[in-house]
């Protein structure tokens, strides 16, 4: 149950970031989707992957006492 809640929270965060115009890449040309602007679902998926990867990195770097 906790995993489903966490996954839903990450998805909501990604959708909010996408609607705010944020992207993982600094330049739109770096995006692997060439041509027209990608659909919201594609950008949200990309942002979800980035959020999870960044969170895992941060957790590995954090030392718990």
C-alpha positions in Angstrom: 0.0 0.0 0.0 2.8 2.4 0.9 4.5 1.9 -2.5 1.3 2.7 -4.3 0.9 5.9 -2.3 4.5 6.9 -3.0 4.2 6.1 -6.7 1.0 8.2 -6.9 2.7 11.1 -5.1 5.7 11.0 -7.5 3.2 10.9 -10.5 1.3 14.0 -9.1 4.6 15.8 -8.6 5.7 15.1 -12.1 2.4 16.3 -13.6 2.6 19.5 -11.6 6.2 20.1 -12.7 5.2 19.5 -16.4 2.2 21.9 -16.2 4.5 24.5 -14.6 6.7 24.2 -17.7 9.6 22.4 -16.1 11.7 19.8 -17.8 14.6 17.5 -17.0 16.7 19.0 -19.7 18.1 22.5 -19.8 17.4 22.9 -23.5 14.4 21.4 -25.3 16.7 20.2 -28.1 18.2 17.7 -25.6 14.9 15.9 -25.3 14.9 12.5 -27.0 11.5 13.3 -28.5 12.1 15.3 -31.6 9.6 17.4 -33.4 6.4 18.6 -31.9 6.2 19.2 -28.2 5.7 15.8 -26.4 2.4 15.0 -24.8 1.9 15.5 -21.1 2.0 11.8 -20.3 5.4 11.4 -21.9 6.9 14.4 -20.1 5.4 13.3 -16.8 6.9 9.8 -17.3 10.3 11.3 -17.9 10.0 13.6 -14.9 8.9 10.6 -12.7 12.0 8.7 -13.7 14.2 11.7 -13.0 12.5 12.3 -9.6 13.0 8.7 -8.5 16.6 8.6 -9.7 17.4 11.8 -7.9 15.7 10.7 -4.7 17.6 7.4 -4.7 20.9 9.3 -5.2 20.1 11.6 -2.3 19.2 8.7 0.0 22.5 6.9 -0.8 24.4 10.1 0.0 22.6 10.6 3.2 24.1 9.1 6.3 21.7 8.0 8.9 22.8 7.9 12.5 
